[in-house]
Amino acid sequence: MEESHDAYKREYRKVTIRTIDGSTILGKVNIGIKDRVSDIFTKTENPFIVLFDVEHKDIAGKVLFVNRNNIVWVEPED
């Protein structure tokens, strides 16, 4: 079975995420073939959001997997 190269498109957007415990996480998400950042949070069945180049407390430049159920809001940067 051959995979489509479009499924692995890299298109990064910076976001700020607030979690239910009050933490604020800065990072980048790959929107890939989707049109908008909001599509990652509303038009996918995967319960986890992958963040790259994360800045949170003592963490810098790492990758985090955040459960969508723990997200209060997301603010994309222009």
C-alpha positions, -999 to 999 in steps of 0.1 A, spaced: 0 0 0 15 33 -10 12 64 12 2 98 -1 30 124 2 3 150 9 -5 133 42 29 143 55 30 179 45 48 202 71 31 235 77 39 248 112 19 275 131 27 290 165 1 286 192 -5 294 228 -25 268 247 -41 271 282 -48 238 300 -74 230 326 -48 232 354 -41 268 344 -8 261 326 1 281 295 21 263 268 38 280 238 47 259 208 42 250 172 17 226 157 18 211 122 -14 218 104 -2 197 75 -29 195 48 -55 212 70 -66 247 62 -66 262 97 -52 257 132 -87 251 145 -90 220 122 -64 202 144 -86 206 174 -121 201 158 -117 178 127 -95 150 140 -102 119 161 -67 117 176 -70 126 213 -35 141 214 -21 173 200 16 173 192 35 205 200 70 212 188 96 237 201 76 240 233 82 266 260 66 258 293 81 262 328 116 246 326 110 231 292 124 247 261 126 232 226 110 199 234 81 180 219 49 176 240 18 155 235 -12 173 250 -46 155 255 -73 176 238 -96 170 268 -72 190 290 -72 221 267 -94 251 277 -84 274 248 -59 278 220 -47 311 205 -29 309 171 -3 336 163 -4 353 130 
